[in-house]
Amino acid sequence: MSRIGIIGGSGLDQLAALTGVRARRITTAWGEPSAPLLEGCLDGTPVVFLPRHGAAHHLPPHRINYRANIAALRDAGVKEIFAVAAVGGIGHEAGPGTLVVPDQIIDYTWGREHTFHDGLGGRVEHVEFGDPFCPVLRQCLIEAAGQIGQAVVTQGCYGATQGPRLESVAEIGRMARDGCTLVGMTGMPEAALAREAGLAYASCALVVNWAAGLSAEPITMDEILRELREGMGRVVGVLSAAARRRESAAQG
């Protein structure tokens, strides 16, 4: 069974590079995941792919069943997750087109089912979350990018907002003061649920626009879609190289 899972974000609802695909439907105690899991090979490496927003990109960030997604990947035998995110740039080093491997996260979301440990099973548990992204997988992404000649920013703080609307200038100002260098809508509770499920998790984030107030022009969907089209091929290249490295490490 595959150990490596890939969660696709906006711009990666379909993983065309996946070969030998077998769709697998899994029902969890928390309901249905966003789509059937797709088991196949990415450049020869077995992976399990799940589009976070659904295959047709029909699920907004606040309606995603994050618990079912993580539980389904765990039940399919996944032990390590590379999560793809399309984000806005806040830090000066995070302009459109940049790939970032974040190392920290701040949760600004609300009302989402954010834990498996909700007390309904008769006990409450607390997981350590000081370093929300697995350092081993982060390093793997960074080294994989270097291997294929792809530049990445090796640190960043991802601010997770509720969505689906974009943020106000004042909200981005607050996030910048908090230390956020990126803004997205799906990093939480996904990262925390992976930690609760015992799965290693790291993110490869593609910056698709400057956040509100940081450019002279207003944010447009045309701009975002252009960056997605131009950048996701580079993301897939990094994921392919990273999956190969993890597969080689697992085989000793």
Beta strands, then each sheet from edge to edge (+ up, - down):
strand 1: 4-8
strand 2: 18-24
strand 3: 37-42
strand 4: 45-51
strand 5: 80-89
strand 6: 99-100
strand 7: 104-107
strand 8: 157-160
strand 9: 182-184
strand 10: 200-210
sheet 1: 2+ 3- 4+ 1+ 5+ 9- 8- 7-
sheet 2: 2+ 3- 4+ 1+ 5+ 10+ 6-
end
